[in-house]
Amino acid sequence: MSAAQKLFESACKTYWSYMINCPYELDYNSYIENDFGWQYYKIVTPGITSFADVERDYGKVFSDRYTNDLATNYREHEGAVYAINGDRGAHLYYSASKITDIESRSADEIVFTVENYYDGSDFGDESYSETDTFSAVIDGDTWKVGKFTLPY
């Protein structure tokens, strides 16, 4: 349970870094736009020249067993990679998450229940919690994130 908790926390940080913000250095003067007019800024971090490079870095924490949403935020164009940097705030009332139970286990994946805690709402509601599913994909001694939903 302790290892799952640490992996969940790493998943939150990594997902936030890649899908809400951008972990790479961006050139805000060089951008492309999609069909909706969203601007994707050129990544200028050395060694990041393809979408595969972004997937490789993200894959250090997340398993490729499940699809990811990286293509929403990253685009390859004329030999470079471009990214959206959402840079938004987190859920105002999120307070913590705790792995509470093992739902199932197979030879290469453990599915956990995660309890996400929130301190009320804009409407004066009491504190509450919501459960979700989180999984660890096991490859030898390596655990990577499988099923995951960012709680904030």
ABEGO torsion letter per residue (X at the ends): XAAAAAAAAAAAAAAAAAAABBABBBBAABBBBBAAGBBBBBBABBGBABAAAAAAAAAAABBAABBBAAAAABBBBGGBBBBBBAGBBBBAABABBBBABBABBBAABBBBBBBBBBBEBAAGBBBBBBBBBBBBBBBEABBBBBBBBBAX
